[in-house]
Amino acid sequence: QVQLVESGGGLVQPGGSLRLSCVVSGTIFAIDDVGWFRQAPGKQRELVATITSAGLTTYGDAVKGRFTISRDNAKKTAYLQMNSLKPEDTGAYYCNVVRGLTVPVNPWGQGTQVTVSS
């Protein structure tokens, strides 16, 4: 069974940075495409960024140029470097293995909370 453990969230001022980590177990990982999602209060979960097994990346329009997704296959870990954070980036962040670059395929982990506020 695949398990997803996110970490690295916290409270940060606007313009600040955070680096999220997602450890994935129960899967080969190196052959998986991985996505980061977020859910703001009262809103649906949305896809933020994806990285393929080959290292190709895609980003949502709201985060392009500010966020960077990466992976370390040896550690079975995906990362999300978030710079120039804005209050609208506030929410719970989750990772998941994805199919077709957008569709999450496993039960969600506990997520990690990011709050951007002065």
N, C-alpha and C positions, 0 to 999 in steps of 0.2 A: 504494500500500500504506500502510495506517495505521500510524503509529509512535507509541508512547507513551513519554514520558520523565518519570519521577517523580524528585523531589528534595525535600530539606528534612528528611529524617529525622536521627536522632541519638540520643545518650544524654541522658536528662533525669531529674530526680528526681521522685518522686511528687508530684503537685500542680502540676507544671510545665506548660508549654505548648510546642507546636510548630506550625508551619504548613507543610503539604506542598503542593507544586505538581506539576501534571501538564500537560506541553505535548503537545498532540495535533497531529500533522501527517498529511497525506494524506486529509483529510476536510473537509467544509465546516464542521464543528464546531457552527456556530450552530444547526443543525437537529437536532443529536444530543442524546440524553439521555446523561448521564455518571454513572458510579458509582465510588466508592472501595471497595476490598475490602482485607481483611487476612488474613494467614495466620500463625498462631502455630505455634511448633515442635510437630510431631506432630499438628497439627489441620488440618482442611479449611479451604480458603479461604472466608471469609464476607463477605457484603455489609455494608458499614458505613453508607453513605449514598449517595443518588442526587439528582441535580438534572436536571430536564427542560429542554428547549430554552426553555420559557416561564419557567423559574426556580423552579418548584415543587420543594420538597425533601422527602425522606423519610429517616428514620434508623432504624438498628437500636436495639432497646431498650437495649442495653448502653451506647450512646453518646449517647442523647437528653439534651439539656440541657447537654452538655459539648462536643460537636463541631458545627462549622458548615461545610457545604459551600457553595461559591460558584463563580462562573465569570466569566471575562472573554472574551467572544467575539472581541473585537478581537485579543487575544493568543493565542487558541486555547488557553487555559489554564484548568484547573479547580484549585480549592484545597480544602484540608481544614484548617480551623483546629481544633486539638485543645487543649482546656483541661482543667484538673483531671485530668491524666493519672494512670492507675493502673498498677500492675505488669501487670495482665491486659490492658492495651492493647499490650503488647509483641508485636512481630511485623513481618513484611514487609508493606508497604502498596503496593497497586497501584491504578491507575485503568484504566478501560476504557469505551468506548462500550457502552451497554446497550440492549437491546430489551425491551419489556414491563416496564421499570423494574428488572429483576433479572438478565437474561441477558447476559453479556458476549459480544461478537461478534468481537473481534479477538485475535490472538496477544498474549500478555502482554508487557509491558515488563520491565525489570530490577527494578523495584520500588525502594522505599527503606526501609531498616531503622529501626524505632523501638524503642528499648529504654528502658523505664521502671524505674529501679532507684536505690536509695539507696547 
